[in-house]
Amino acid sequence: MTEEFDAIVIGTGQAGPALAVRLAGAGCETAIIERKRFGGTCVNVGCIPTKTLVASARAAWVARNAAAYGVAMDGAVRVDMPRVKARKDEIVAQSTNGVESWLRGTPNVTVIEGHARFESSRVVRVDGRQLTAPRIFINTGGRPTVPPIGGLADVDYLTSTSMMDVDFLPEHLIVVGGSYIGLEFAQMYRRFGSRVTIVEMTPRLISHEDEEVSQAVREILEAEGIGVRLNARCLAVERHANGIAVRVSCEEEPRTIVGSHLLLAVGRVPNTDDLGLDRAGIATDARGFIVVDDELATSVPGVWALGDVNGRGTFTHTSFNDYEIVAANLLDNEARRVSDRFPVYALFTDPPLARAGMTEREARASSRLVLVGRRAMARVGRARERGETKGFMQVLVDGETRKILGAAFLGIEADEAIHCIIDVMNAGAPYTAIRRAVHIHPTVSELIPTLLGELSPLQ
Ligand SMILES: Cc1cc2nc3c(=O)[nH]c(=O)nc-3n(C[C@H](O)[C@H](O)[C@H](O)COP(=O)(O)OP(=O)(O)OC[C@H]3O[C@@H](n4cnc5c(N)ncnc54)[C@H](O)[C@@H]3O)c2cc1C
């Protein structure tokens, strides 16, 4: 027997639950299907656990550096890894349970646990059950990529997901991948007390950032004793008496780095290969992402794809925004499009890097007249008071429209301060909208109007 619903949502990531509850509130009988843990990546193995671990790592860093603030600590600082993990698990459980009880407690929502697979464009199978609905929403997210590195089948390795089960201190963690996820783990484990080496295949860390940003982040990490090996080639791994040997070059010495543990952090793939998309006729691109239009509709009418699975964003906030776009178009008769949003994100190292809009490289390539404002964190009162003066703030402005094109803030409180810029950009206002604003002293944000008062042409 086929169970009939008004809507089916596959996956409880950052878009699915909110959408299911919204649809149910609009009177639609909605089924939502989850095969693992409620809340998906961000809640269970992504943002929430990593930022909880980053907080423990920062506590260790503050304790070790307490003397610089005139605080005496007797004895060595020791990190209790089982307790660090238990704290992370407690915080994750609150969120996971919150999502599950929210869904189960919402009238018109039917929660189904199991792996969903399309039988046709209107029918989804979950184990022995067959469901149908005129509207189906895919929010199945992604998982870590396991790259084809020689020898990988013969060694134990970790991914960002299995790192969540680690409750011990690796003696020497080798992190393959010098982008967001890899750098956050690298710094946190260094602060917990591990030796850490980052192995990156390209010539610099976070290689799609501007060179200046990559270099500054590298210096921050190296200053904490993290090893960085760039331009790694001929990658291969093998067992070693002391753990795992990672070949990083065929020519340059040292050709091999030996560590106790290996973390692969080289990107993510969408969860689309086991969804039966071919049976439904839903198109994917060469990398497996579901092809969607500007309103997130797939190639099959009546089926939408939201979140990481559509390749239009890789963040919690982009997935949630996908929900808002779909809900606005379907339920509020309000036209909203993906192309209306501009990129915003942060790298949660300490200090964090926050970015909005264009990089300097993109602004140059746009052949506009570009103005730039810049301020070193060493010239920000809040940063000096806190003794954390690394980094800088940079804002790029269109010299003709006076609108902000982009910003990169690297430094203490950067992830919060950037929202001054994000809000002005979203308002479609010129930078002068905050040029005369009175900001609170002493904060990082207080220097943003000052910085905008010191714009000069980008050389
Ligand atoms: C280590 C790490 C750190 C991160 N940190 C940040 C951060 O700080 N900020 C940020 O914005 N983003 C961060 N992200 C990214 C963020 O987690 C994702 O972008 C976000 O979770 C959006 O995912 P989603 O909504 O697409 O789906 P997901 O959260 O991936 O959820 C998809 C759900 O669908 C389920 N599912 C999959 N296939 C099926 C199926 N066939 N049947 C039933 N259920 C299925 C899965 O079990 C999962 O629960 C991080 C990611 C990682 C890995």
The ligand as a MOL file (V3000), in Angstrom:
LIG
                    3D

  0  0  0     0  0            999 V3000
M  V30 BEGIN CTAB
M  V30 COUNTS 53 58 0 0 0
M  V30 BEGIN ATOM
M  V30 1 C 33.5060 19.5830 10.2660 0
M  V30 2 C 32.4980 20.5380 9.6710 0
M  V30 3 C 32.3840 21.8060 10.1720 0
M  V30 4 C 31.4590 22.6850 9.6400 0
M  V30 5 N 31.3730 23.9400 10.1650 0
M  V30 6 C 30.4860 24.8050 9.6580 0
M  V30 7 C 30.3550 26.1000 10.2050 0
M  V30 8 O 31.0400 26.4750 11.1450 0
M  V30 9 N 29.4170 26.9390 9.6610 0
M  V30 10 C 28.6360 26.5580 8.6130 0
M  V30 11 O 27.8180 27.3360 8.1660 0
M  V30 12 N 28.7420 25.3280 8.0670 0
M  V30 13 C 29.6370 24.4440 8.5720 0
M  V30 14 N 29.7200 23.1910 8.0340 0
M  V30 15 C 28.8410 22.8300 6.8970 0
M  V30 16 C 27.4530 22.4820 7.4100 0
M  V30 17 O 27.5020 21.4690 8.3740 0
M  V30 18 C 26.5170 22.0700 6.2640 0
M  V30 19 O 26.6460 23.0150 5.2300 0
M  V30 20 C 25.0950 22.0580 6.7840 0
M  V30 21 O 24.9410 20.9940 7.6990 0
M  V30 22 C 24.0330 21.9910 5.7010 0
M  V30 23 O 23.7460 20.7000 5.3750 0
M  V30 24 P 22.4030 20.2510 4.6680 0
M  V30 25 O 21.2300 20.9930 5.1910 0
M  V30 26 O 22.6550 20.3110 3.2370 0
M  V30 27 O 22.2920 18.7210 5.0970 0
M  V30 28 P 22.9890 17.8930 6.2290 0
M  V30 29 O 23.1420 18.6980 7.4770 0
M  V30 30 O 24.2080 17.2540 5.6740 0
M  V30 31 O 21.8880 16.7930 6.5410 0
M  V30 32 C 21.4750 15.8440 5.6150 0
M  V30 33 C 20.6960 14.7700 6.3370 0
M  V30 34 O 20.1070 13.9150 5.3830 0
M  V30 35 C 20.2260 12.5810 5.8300 0
M  V30 36 N 20.1720 11.7230 4.6510 0
M  V30 37 C 21.0550 11.6490 3.6340 0
M  V30 38 N 20.6300 10.7870 2.6970 0
M  V30 39 C 19.4610 10.2810 3.1380 0
M  V30 40 C 18.5470 9.3410 2.6310 0
M  V30 41 N 18.7390 8.7690 1.4410 0
M  V30 42 N 17.4420 9.0510 3.3600 0
M  V30 43 C 17.2200 9.6650 4.5420 0
M  V30 44 N 18.0480 10.5660 5.0830 0
M  V30 45 C 19.1490 10.8800 4.3870 0
M  V30 46 C 21.5660 12.5560 6.5360 0
M  V30 47 O 21.6230 11.4750 7.4550 0
M  V30 48 C 21.5660 13.9040 7.2380 0
M  V30 49 O 20.9980 13.8330 8.5140 0
M  V30 50 C 30.6250 22.2720 8.5700 0
M  V30 51 C 30.7230 20.9790 8.0620 0
M  V30 52 C 31.6520 20.1110 8.6000 0
M  V30 53 C 31.7510 18.7160 8.0520 0
M  V30 END ATOM
M  V30 BEGIN BOND
M  V30 1 1 1 2
M  V30 2 1 2 3
M  V30 3 2 2 52
M  V30 4 2 3 4
M  V30 5 1 4 5
M  V30 6 1 4 50
M  V30 7 2 5 6
M  V30 8 1 6 7
M  V30 9 1 6 13
M  V30 10 2 7 8
M  V30 11 1 7 9
M  V30 12 1 9 10
M  V30 13 2 10 11
M  V30 14 1 10 12
M  V30 15 2 12 13
M  V30 16 1 13 14
M  V30 17 1 14 15
M  V30 18 1 14 50
M  V30 19 1 15 16
M  V30 20 1 16 17
M  V30 21 1 16 18
M  V30 22 1 18 19
M  V30 23 1 18 20
M  V30 24 1 20 21
M  V30 25 1 20 22
M  V30 26 1 22 23
M  V30 27 1 23 24
M  V30 28 2 24 25
M  V30 29 1 24 26
M  V30 30 1 24 27
M  V30 31 1 27 28
M  V30 32 2 28 29
M  V30 33 1 28 30
M  V30 34 1 28 31
M  V30 35 1 31 32
M  V30 36 1 32 33
M  V30 37 1 33 34
M  V30 38 1 33 48
M  V30 39 1 34 35
M  V30 40 1 35 36
M  V30 41 1 35 46
M  V30 42 1 36 37
M  V30 43 1 36 45
M  V30 44 2 37 38
M  V30 45 1 38 39
M  V30 46 1 39 40
M  V30 47 2 39 45
M  V30 48 1 40 41
M  V30 49 2 40 42
M  V30 50 1 42 43
M  V30 51 2 43 44
M  V30 52 1 44 45
M  V30 53 1 46 47
M  V30 54 1 46 48
M  V30 55 1 48 49
M  V30 56 2 50 51
M  V30 57 1 51 52
M  V30 58 1 52 53
M  V30 END BOND
M  V30 END CTAB
M  END
